[in-house]
Amino acid sequence: MKKLSSKEILVISFALFAMFFGAGNLIFPPSIGLAAGEKWKAALLGFSLTGIGLPILGVLSIAISGGSINSLLNKVGPKFALIFSILIMILIGPLLAIPRTGATAFEMGIKPLFPSISPIISSLIFFGLTLILTLNSSNIIDIIGKFLTPILLIMLSTIIIKGILNPIGVPIDTNMAQPFSKGFGNGYQTMDLLAAIVFGGIIVDDVKNKGITKKSEQFKAIAKTGLISGIGLGIVYGGLLYLGATGSSVFVQGTEKVSLITNITKTILGNSGKIILGICVYSACLTTAVGLTATVGHFFSNLSKEKFSYKTIVIISTIMSTIISNTSVESIITFADPILKIVYPIAIILVVINVFDNLIEDKKIYLGATIGTFCVSLVDGLAAMGVDTSFIGDFIQSLPFSDSGFGWMLPAILGIILTHLITKIKENAFV
């Protein structure tokens, strides 16, 4: 029975780490740390749940369910699977996540080093590289894992270690209320759970292509890669968030995310920090852009039953991303927030339930959980858009765990119970 070697496990782990660690993962932890100050540990715990635990669980969930996003979402229903999967692909694709990588690469990686360069030229170069690497899809995991990730890790380690050994300040009391909840909510913005239930298919396919045919061995291999990449993400997130916390006594609260990480790095490393941060940001954004673009290409090509080739979809996605990326990072983040508040809780509940799929006889509970969660997440999303939801919003805020970002949990559980009861009643009616 063939098993993956330690080297192969490490390469896939590095690739998974790099695909997760993109624009949002770099700019959000310092910002959370700045806001949390001396409460940075609680904020880190919340952020780690949505930024590490759930994404890794998402990859494992895909492996358990059958190896693709559809194998997971079809448990709710075919129509839901189609609509939700397309929505996820658009969000992590050319509408939000991919353009954000290009915008971040420009604002943090290129502009500080070359102030006079046009953002359009920067976008063309960035997405030109993305296109070249993505079209060579058969070697994406190896390219990312062997070459791009080591560069990223070296640059990140330089910034974090220097910042810990010679902190720029001390964490202070910022009067932040509910740091865990704030960290948890900010983890949505990384979009990593949405990416995970898509990246999971890439990782499963790569393991299969390496000759691992037995499902139990596939799961073990993927679990190992998830654990290694999760540890790596935890170390990096902890380091970056701590750097932000030390900056709470130095920088003004509310400093824009891009400016904050740029100023922190410059303070820690001096003028050379611009170069190191530039390389770090560009590597992080490029690896994520490549992984997401390839995923979008495969998905829509398969959805169209090859009427649109992988190459065609990738080119279209790259062009759209190039155009949208010329919007500022902060604008993209602001636009994404309400959408993610609607979509993310649904993805969370489906991933968590699927982990226990072998113990679940009544598969209709997936639908009940989805409906229950959506009733709350929709209201939260509308409120984030500025819609007056006070007629029901106050009630939702009174639900258990709503202060920690889990207001949808009780409705999801009620949805599961009601769906199961309805199923039993129907079964007994025909006995």
C-alpha positions in Angstrom: 0.0 0.0 0.0 1.5 3.3 -1.1 1.9 6.1 1.4 3.1 9.7 0.9 6.7 10.3 1.9 7.5 12.9 4.6 8.8 15.2 1.8 5.6 14.9 -0.1 3.5 15.6 3.0 5.7 18.7 3.7 5.4 20.0 0.1 1.5 19.7 0.2 1.4 21.2 3.7 3.5 24.2 2.5 1.2 24.6 -0.5 -1.9 24.5 1.6 -0.4 27.1 4.0 0.5 29.4 1.1 -2.9 29.1 -0.6 -4.6 30.1 2.7 -2.1 32.8 3.6 -3.0 35.6 1.3 -3.9 39.2 1.4 -6.4 39.1 4.3 -4.3 36.8 6.4 -1.4 39.3 6.4 -3.3 42.6 7.0 -6.0 41.5 9.5 -4.0 40.1 12.4 -1.9 43.2 13.1 -5.1 45.3 12.9 -6.9 43.0 15.4 -3.9 43.2 17.7 -3.8 47.0 17.5 -7.5 47.1 18.5 -7.2 44.5 21.2 -4.0 45.7 22.9 -3.4 43.8 26.1 -6.4 41.5 25.3 -4.6 40.2 22.2 -4.6 36.6 23.3 -8.4 36.4 23.5 -8.7 38.1 20.1 -6.1 35.6 18.7 -8.2 32.7 20.0 -11.3 34.0 18.2 -9.4 34.7 15.0 -7.7 31.3 15.1 -11.1 29.5 15.2 -12.3 31.1 11.9 -8.8 31.6 10.4 -7.2 28.2 11.2 -9.6 25.7 12.8 -12.5 26.1 10.5 -10.5 26.2 7.2 -8.6 23.0 8.2 -11.8 21.4 9.2 -13.2 22.5 5.8 -10.5 20.6 3.9 -11.0 17.5 6.0 -14.8 17.8 5.5 -14.3 17.8 1.7 -12.1 14.7 2.0 -14.8 13.0 4.2 -17.7 13.9 1.9 -16.2 12.7 -1.3 -13.6 15.0 -2.5 -15.4 18.0 -4.0 -17.5 21.0 -3.1 -20.6 19.4 -4.7 -20.2 16.3 -2.6 -20.7 18.5 0.5 -23.3 20.9 -0.7 -25.5 18.3 -2.4 -26.4 17.1 1.1 -28.6 20.1 1.4 -30.0 19.7 -2.1 -28.9 19.9 -5.8 -30.3 23.4 -6.4 -28.8 24.8 -3.3 -25.5 23.1 -4.2 -25.5 24.8 -7.6 -26.4 28.3 -6.3 -24.2 28.2 -3.2 -21.2 26.8 -5.0 -21.4 29.4 -7.8 -21.7 32.1 -5.1 -18.7 30.9 -3.3 -16.7 30.7 -6.5 -17.6 34.2 -7.4 -16.7 35.5 -4.0 -13.3 33.8 -3.7 -12.8 34.4 -7.4 -12.9 37.5 -9.6 -15.4 39.5 -7.4 -13.6 39.7 -4.1 -10.7 37.5 -3.0 -8.6 37.4 -6.2 -8.8 41.2 -6.9 -7.9 41.8 -3.2 -4.7 39.9 -3.7 -3.8 42.2 -6.6 -4.8 45.4 -4.7 -2.8 44.3 -1.6 0.2 43.4 -3.7 0.2 46.9 -5.2 -0.5 48.9 -2.0 2.0 47.0 0.2 4.4 45.3 -2.1 4.9 47.6 -5.0 3.9 51.2 -4.2 6.3 51.6 -1.2 9.2 50.5 -3.4 8.1 52.2 -6.6 5.9 55.1 -5.7 5.5 56.4 -9.3 4.3 53.1 -10.8 0.8 53.0 -12.1 -1.6 50.7 -10.3 -2.8 49.5 -13.7 0.7 48.5 -14.8 1.1 46.7 -11.4 -2.1 44.8 -11.8 -1.2 43.8 -15.4 2.2 42.4 -14.2 0.7 40.7 -11.1 -2.1 39.0 -12.9 0.1 38.2 -15.9 2.3 36.1 -13.5 -0.8 34.6 -12.0 -2.0 33.6 -15.5 1.3 32.0 -16.5 1.5 30.0 -13.3 -2.2 29.0 -13.3 -2.1 27.7 -16.9 0.5 25.2 -15.8 -2.2 23.7 -13.5 -0.7 20.2 -13.3 2.3 21.5 -11.2 0.5 24.2 -9.1 0.9 22.3 -5.8 4.6 21.6 -6.4 5.3 25.2 -7.6 3.7 26.7 -4.6 5.0 24.2 -2.1 8.6 24.0 -3.3 9.3 27.5 -4.4 6.9 30.2 -3.3 6.1 29.2 0.2 9.7 29.0 1.5 10.3 32.6 0.3 7.1 33.6 2.1 8.1 31.9 5.3 11.6 33.3 5.4 10.3 36.9 4.9 7.5 36.5 7.5 9.9 34.9 10.0 12.3 37.8 9.7 9.6 40.4 10.5 8.0 38.4 13.3 11.2 37.3 15.1 12.8 40.8 15.0 9.5 42.3 16.2 9.3 39.9 19.2 13.0 40.3 20.2 12.8 44.1 19.9 9.2 45.1 20.3 8.2 48.5 19.1 6.0 49.1 22.2 3.9 47.3 24.8 0.3 46.2 24.6 -2.0 48.6 26.4 -5.6 48.6 27.5 -7.6 49.7 24.5 -11.0 49.2 26.2 -12.0 46.7 23.6 -15.2 44.9 24.5 -15.5 41.2 23.5 -12.1 40.7 22.0 -12.8 37.0 21.3 -15.9 38.0 19.3 -14.1 40.7 17.4 -11.3 38.2 16.5 -13.8 35.6 15.5 -15.8 38.0 13.2 -12.6 39.3 11.6 -11.7 35.8 10.6 -14.6 35.8 8.2 -12.8 38.4 6.1 -10.0 36.0 5.3 -12.6 34.0 3.4 -10.4 30.9 4.2 -13.3 28.6 5.1 -15.0 29.4 1.7 -11.6 28.8 0.1 -11.1 25.6 2.1 -14.1 23.8 0.8 -12.8 24.5 -2.7 -9.0 24.0 -2.0 -10.0 20.7 -0.3 -10.8 19.3 -3.8 -7.4 20.3 -5.1 -5.6 18.7 -2.2 -7.6 15.5 -2.5 -6.9 15.3 -6.2 -3.2 15.9 -5.6 -3.0 13.1 -3.1 -4.8 10.8 -5.5 -2.4 11.8 -8.3 0.5 10.8 -6.2 -0.9 7.2 -6.1 -2.8 7.1 -2.9 -6.0 5.3 -3.8 -7.3 4.0 -0.5 -9.7 6.5 1.1 -8.4 5.9 4.6 -4.9 6.7 3.6 -6.0 9.8 1.7 -7.7 11.1 4.8 -4.6 10.4 6.9 -2.4 12.2 4.5 -4.7 15.2 4.3 -5.1 15.3 8.1 -1.3 15.4 8.4 -1.0 18.2 5.9 -3.8 20.1 7.6 -2.1 19.8 11.0 1.2 21.0 9.7 -0.2 23.9 7.8 -2.5 24.8 10.7 0.5 24.9 13.1 2.3 27.2 10.6 -0.7 29.5 10.3 -1.0 29.6 14.1 2.6 30.7 14.6 2.4 33.3 11.9 -1.0 34.7 13.1 0.1 34.8 16.7 3.3 36.7 15.7 1.5 39.2 13.5 -1.3 39.8 16.0 1.3 40.3 18.8 3.1 42.8 16.6 -0.1 44.7 16.2 -0.7 44.6 20.0 2.7 46.0 20.7 1.8 48.8 18.3 -1.2 49.8 20.4 1.0 52.1 22.5 2.6 53.6 19.3 0.0 53.9 16.6 -3.4 55.6 16.5 -6.4 53.3 16.9 -8.3 53.0 13.5 -5.1 53.1 11.4 -5.9 51.6 8.0 -4.8 48.0 7.8 -2.3 48.4 5.0 -0.7 51.4 6.6 -0.5 49.6 9.9 1.5 46.6 8.7 3.7 48.8 6.6 4.5 51.1 9.5 5.1 48.2 11.9 7.6 46.6 9.5 9.3 49.9 8.8 9.7 50.5 12.6 11.0 47.1 13.2 13.4 46.7 10.2 14.0 50.3 9.1 14.2 51.1 5.4 15.1 47.5 4.5 11.7 46.5 6.0 10.0 47.9 2.8 11.9 45.5 0.7 11.3 42.5 2.9 7.6 43.3 3.4 7.3 43.9 -0.4 8.7 40.4 -1.1 6.6 38.8 1.6 3.3 40.5 0.5 3.9 39.7 -3.2 4.6 36.1 -2.5 1.6 35.7 -0.2 -0.7 37.3 -2.7 0.6 35.5 -5.7 0.3 32.0 -4.1 -3.3 32.7 -3.1 -4.2 34.2 -6.5 -2.7 31.2 -8.3 -4.6 28.7 -6.1 -7.9 30.6 -6.4 -7.7 31.2 -10.1 -7.0 27.6 -10.8 -9.9 26.5 -8.7 -12.3 28.9 -10.4 -11.1 27.7 -13.8 -11.7 24.0 -13.0 -15.0 24.7 -11.4 -16.7 26.7 -14.1 -15.1 24.6 -16.9 -16.6 21.4 -15.3 -19.9 23.2 -14.6 -20.2 24.1 -18.3 -19.3 20.5 -19.2 -16.2 21.7 -21.0 -18.1 24.1 -23.2 -15.8 26.7 -21.7 -12.3 25.4 -21.4 -10.2 25.7 -18.3 -7.9 28.1 -20.1 -10.8 30.3 -21.2 -12.2 30.6 -17.7 -8.8 31.4 -16.3 -8.2 34.2 -18.8 -11.7 35.7 -18.2 -11.2 35.5 -14.4 -7.8 37.1 -14.6 -9.1 40.0 -16.7 -12.0 40.6 -14.3 -9.6 40.5 -11.3 -7.2 42.9 -13.0 -10.0 45.5 -13.5 -11.5 45.1 -10.0 -8.1 45.1 -8.2 -7.7 48.8 -9.1 -10.2 49.5 -6.3 -8.5 50.1 -2.9 -8.1 47.2 -0.4 -10.3 49.0 2.2 -13.1 49.4 -0.4 -13.0 45.7 -1.2 -13.1 44.8 2.5 -16.0 47.1 3.1 -18.0 45.7 0.2 -17.3 42.1 1.2 -18.3 42.4 4.9 -22.1 42.1 4.6 -21.9 39.3 2.0 -19.6 37.3 4.2 -21.9 37.7 7.2 -24.6 36.0 5.2 -22.6 33.3 3.6 -20.0 32.4 6.2 -22.2 31.0 9.0 -23.9 28.7 6.5 -20.5 27.3 5.4 -19.5 26.8 9.0 -22.6 24.8 10.0 -22.3 22.6 6.9 -18.7 21.8 7.5 -19.1 21.1 11.2 -22.1 18.7 10.6 -20.3 16.9 7.8 -17.5 15.9 10.1 -20.0 13.7 11.9 -21.8 12.6 8.7 -21.1 8.9 9.3 -23.2 9.1 12.5 -26.1 10.9 10.8 -28.9 8.8 9.5 -31.3 11.6 8.6 -29.5 13.6 5.9 -32.3 16.1 5.7 -31.0 17.8 8.8 -28.5 19.5 6.5 -31.4 21.5 5.0 -32.9 22.3 8.4 -29.5 23.5 9.7 -29.0 25.7 6.6 -32.5 27.3 6.9 -32.1 28.0 10.6 -28.6 29.6 10.1 -29.7 31.6 7.1 -32.6 33.2 9.0 -30.0 34.8 11.3 -27.1 35.4 8.9 -29.4 37.2 6.4 -30.5 39.7 9.1 -26.8 40.2 10.2 -25.8 40.8 6.6 -28.6 43.3 5.9 -27.7 45.2 9.1 -24.1 45.4 7.9 -25.5 46.9 4.6 -27.2 49.6 6.6 -30.7 48.2 6.3 -32.9 48.9 9.4 -33.4 45.4 10.9 -34.4 46.6 14.4 -37.8 44.9 14.0 -36.0 41.5 14.4 -32.4 42.5 15.0 -32.9 43.2 18.8 -34.4 39.7 19.2 -31.4 38.1 17.4 -29.0 40.0 19.6 -30.8 38.4 22.6 -30.1 34.9 21.3 -27.5 32.8 23.2 -23.9 33.3 22.0 -24.8 36.2 19.8 -22.2 38.4 21.6 -19.5 36.0 20.5 -20.7 35.8 16.9 -22.6 32.6 17.2 -26.2 34.0 17.2 -27.0 31.6 14.4 -26.2 28.5 16.5 -29.5 28.1 18.3 -31.6 28.6 15.2 -29.4 26.0 13.4 -29.9 23.5 16.2 -33.7 24.2 16.1 -33.7 23.7 12.3 -32.0 20.3 12.8 -34.4 19.2 15.5 -37.5 20.4 13.5 -36.4 18.8 10.3 -35.7 15.5 12.0 -39.1 15.5 13.8 -40.9 16.2 10.4 -39.0 13.3 8.9 -40.1 11.0 11.7 -43.7 12.1 11.5 -43.8 11.5 7.8 -42.2 8.0 8.3 -44.8 7.1 11.0 -47.6 8.4 8.8 -46.8 5.7 6.2 -46.3 2.8 8.7 
